Amino acid sequence: MCRIIGVISAESVKVTHYLINAECSLFNQAVKGKQGDGWGIGWYTDRSLKIFKSEKAVYDEIDVFKRVVEDISSKIIIAHVRKASNPRNLPRKEIIGWENSQPFWYQGRVFAHNGVLRIPDEVAEALGEYRDLIKGKNDSEVYFVLLMREWDLMKDVAQALRSLEEALWKALEKSDKKYPSPYSSLNAVFSDGEKLYAYNRYSTEKEIISLKSLCYGDEPYYEMTFLPRDDMLIVASEKLWKSSEWRKLSNGELLTAWIEKGKIRYQVERV
């Protein structure tokens, strides 16, 4: 189980406070949750996507993390800390590594996921030529590639997510697996350089919905939250500090945010 933060700002912004200094910053979430299996940040500079990833625990290389974060100034930033899932029951050395750390990227899009895709091999078999995009052994990467395929086909994110879920359930039905759902969570934050997206989707199994947020323990673990302002919007796996400004994303909702005439606009729709 991982933690994610996404930021979109009308002007290029530093994110040191959100990733390091805030009471429930991404770094502090990593420490509290022992998210020790890698970290990464994706951001845009003049619409060119930049990525920095590491296979190490972020709290074991705090100086590197601070240096990278403090050097970034961008209008769209996505950051991720990883606690590796392992639905294939592979040796740990096979699921940890730079190629397995997030975020993933494809043709200017960047993506980070929190959750488990329980049937990665069955889904990968149905990807066609897109299967060649898979470089590691992270089940999240299979989800990422499936989303990229559906996005290319549908040309619309909400439709792509609907088609993606249909594909996941079909793959589960064709398998011999007895899971109640093909995933624990499809929670993801992603961007194409123009818009920031956050999809909140998780299984309603008892053991999933009973989990609580890391920092304050007052919200469901898989319930994402966002803080909208005129000049900036932050979306995160959980709130970064205690404030009534944070708004909830309900299960099955897609948040889309963009910059328009120097201000942040956004919409929330049910997928």
N, C-alpha and C positions, 0 to 999 in steps of 0.2 A: 504494500500500500504506500502510495507516494503523496507528495504535496506539491501544489502548483500555484503560481501567481502570474497573472497577466495584467499589463498596464497599457492603456492607450491615452495619449495626451495630445492636446492641440498644438503644443510646442514641445521640442525635445526636452526631456526631463531626466534627472538623475533618480535612481531608485534605491539608493543606499539605505534610506530609512525603512523601506518596505522589505528589503531582503536581509538587512542586518540589524538595524537599530530598534525597530519597533518591538513592543512587548511580545508579540506573537509573530515576529518576522519569519521569513522562510528559513533562515538559519536556526532560529530558536525552535521552530517546528521540527527541524531535522534532529536537533539535540533531544527534544522531548520524545519524539517518536522513534529515535534510533534509525533514522533514514540514512543508512550508512553504505549504500550500494551504488553511489554515483550521483552526479549532479550536472546540470547544464543550463545555459542561458542562450536564448536566441533573440536577436534584435535587428532592426533595420537602420541602415545609414544611407540616406538618399535612395531609398527603395531597394537597396542592395542588402540581402540577408547575411547576417554574421552569426556564427555559432561558436560557442566555447563549451566543451564537454570534458568531463573527467570520470573515470571509473572509481575514484576514491571517495571515501566519506568526506562530506564537505567540512565537518568539524575536525578532520585530521589534516586538512590543508587550508585552514582559515586565512592564512596570508595570501594564498593564491586566489581564494574566493573574494576577499576584500579588494585585491588589486583589480580583478576583472570587473567586479561590480562598480567600483569607483571610477573606472575608465569609461563606462558606458553612459551615453546620453542619446536618447532616441524617443521617437513618438510611439513606438510599439515594442514592448519587451515581454518575453515569456520566460519564466524561470521554473526549474523543476529540481526536486530532490527525490531520490529513489530508495524505496525499500522493495527489493526485488521479489516479484512473484515467480512461481516455478511450476506451472501446471503440467509440464512434461516430466517433472521429477528428475531433472538433469543434475549432474555434479555442479557444485557451486561455481567452479572455475569456468564452466561453459556459459553461464548466464551473467557473469560479471565481466565488464570490459568496456572500452570506449564506444565500440559499435552498439552496445546494449544500453548505454546511458541515453537519457533524453535531454533535450527535444530531438525529434527526427525532422527531416526536411525533404522537400521535393518541389522542384520548379518554383522556387520563391515562396513556398508555403512552409510554415513551421508549426509543430504539433507536440503537445505533451499530454500524457494520460495518467490517470490514477484509477487503478482497478486491475482485475484479472480477466483476460480472455481465456476461458476454460478449455476451448477446443481450437487452439492455434493451428495445429496441423491440418485439421479438417477444413478450416477456413482458407488456409494457404493453398490447399489443393484446388480451390475454386477460383483462384485469382487470375488464372490465365497468364498472359505475358507480364502482368504486374508483379507476379511472384518474384521476378528477377530483381525487384527493388528491395527485397528483404536481405539484409546484410548480416544480421545477428541472430540471436536465439531468445529474444525478448518477445513475449506474447503481445505486448503493447505495440510492437512494430507491425505485427500482422494486422491489428486493428487499424493502425495508421495507414497502411498500404490499401486496405479495403476502402477506407474513407476517401483516399486520393482517387481511387478508381471510380467510385460512385460520384464524387464531385466532378471529375472529368466528364462523366457520362451525363449527369443530370444538369450541370451548370448552375446548380442551386444547392446551398448547404442544407437547408431543411429537408428538401426532397432526397438529397444524398443520404442523410441520416436515416430517413424512413426506409429507403431501399437497403441500406446497410443492415438495419435490424432484421429485415425480412431475410436477408442472406444468412445472418447469424443463426436464426431459428431454423432455417432450412438445413444448414450444416449440422446443427445439433440433432435434428430429426433423422438425418441420414447416417449419423454415427451410431455407435453402440453405447454411447455414454448416457448415463441416467441423471445428469444434472438437472435441477429445476429451472435453470436459466443458462444460456451460453456464456454469461459474464457475471461477475460480481458487480462491476460498475463500468460504464462507458464514459465517466466524467473526463472531459478533455477541454483544454484551452488551446486555440490555434488561430492562425492568421495567414492572410495572403498578402500582407503588406499594406492593404487598404483598409481592411476591417479586422476587428478583434472578435473572435467567437468563443463562447463558453457553453458547453453542452453538459447538462446535469441529468444523468440517467443511471439508475442503479437498481439492482434486484431487491425485491421486498421480502426476501427470506428473513426469518427472525434474527439469525445471527448477523445479518448485514445491517438491518435497521436498528439493532440494539447497540451498535458501536457509537462511541461519542467522540467529539472533536478533541484534538490533542491538548490545546492550551487551556481552555476554560471548561471543557467537558459539559457544556450546556447546550450543544447542538448535535444533531446526527453527524456522524463522521463523513458521510458522503453527500451532505447537503452543502452545496457551494453557496458562496455569498459574494455580493458586489457592492461597491460604494461609488455612486455616480455623482459627479460634480460638473459644473459648466465646462471646465477646462481639462478634466481628467476623469477616467473611470478605472477603478481597480477591481479585478475579480480574483478570487482566491478560494482554495479548498476550505478555508475557514477564516473568520475575521482576524485582522492583524492587531487590533486593539479593541477594547470595549467601547462601543458607541452605538447609539440608536440609528446612526446614519447607514449602517450596513443593512442591506436588503437580501432576502433569501431568494435563491433559485429553487423552484420546486422540481420534484422528480418529473423528467420528461420535458423540461423547458430548455430552450435555446436562447441565449443572450447574444445579440449582435450589436456592436458599437462601432461608430465611425466618426470622422472629423468632417464637420460641415460649417463653412463660414467662420472658422476659428473657434468653434465650440464642439463639444462632444454630444452626439446624438446616439440614442440606443433604442432598441426594441426587445421585448421578450415575447416569444411565441411558443406554443406547445407543439412539440413534434409528435 
